[in-house]
């Protein structure tokens, strides 16, 4: 059984400890031997199952409750636990939250009622459409346009690397509305998947299969009421959403790392080398020590950031960036050591550590690449040193 002692840390309330136990029991029961042969259909089934079990209620605010908030520690516990059991299950849960994050945090009552009611129940899949072919990390360089035309906006351009692309029922789409140059001229819109002019231009395949696509918008007309927030607020909305969900990416990486450590502990305890368990070898013990240290250090950073956000901190950009950078980079190290400890089995297709090796790599890129997180941390640290 994976280590649970971290749940006694002061970052957590009893509700979080109960959640960890309940979702682990559900995942053990429901996710064993999950069929990944048809990724699209599996994601749809997972979202439906997560909705029916009530877990998706954690992914977004309650539409009818103005005081409802997203509990980031709960999101992190969900993602860590699901990732430890199955990467695609983590993906399915995470995209329901990220995809509707703009609506949860900035949507009107009508927008929340129309869409969050469906996504929280697992009856609609959502997607966050921010990245473009020439503007991934550089959001302010966005080229897609939304031009006002009477009571409508007309969207033209492309989005790429969009998670749930091709299977989502609704997209939160960022576009340039031109109120000012750069980041101050962006807005965000709710675009249902069946809107005329929205096409799935290309399905994208990656090392760890997930539903991804490039989207094309050709004179895609949507009502002005589909805008979330006000014109020109798109960049601020995007950064606020990432401020909430970036810590959860770190939590998923932590879940992958915990699984790699668990598998390695079993391996070195049961496998014999030179007439004794592998765990007797000092070099093996060194690997285990490094892995355990990286897991605990990542957990401290993840749940510090989540706790701060839940305590009402307006922004946790620095703390979330630290959590994502450390947890994803060091989960890669932990999993690499797990592959080494498993020898040939570690690179055998279908083995859990081989799967983890493929799963972890993308987390160091999406929702802010590791290099970008270093820029965020440095800028915030320098600003803090000057009392800004």
Secondary structure, DSSP 8 states (H G I E B T S, - for coil): ----GGGGSTT--HHHHHHHHHHHHHHHHHSTT---SSHHHHHHHHHHHHHHTTGGGGGS--TT-TT----HHHHHHHHHHHHHH-HHHHHHHHHHHHHTHHHHHH--HHHIIIIIHHHTTTSS-EEEE--BTTBSS-GGG---EEEEETTEEEEEEEEEEEETTTT-SEEEEEEE--SSSGGGGEEEEEEETT-TTEEEEEE---SS---EEEEEEEEEEEEGGGEESSTT-HHHHHHHHHHHHHHHHHHHHHHHHHHHHHHHHHHHHH-EETTEEGGGSHHHHHHHHHHHHHHHHHHHHHHHHHHHHHTT-S--HHHHHHHHHHHHHHHHHHHHHHHHHHGGGGGSTT-HHHHHHHHHHGGGTTTS-HHHHHHHHHHHHHHHHTT-
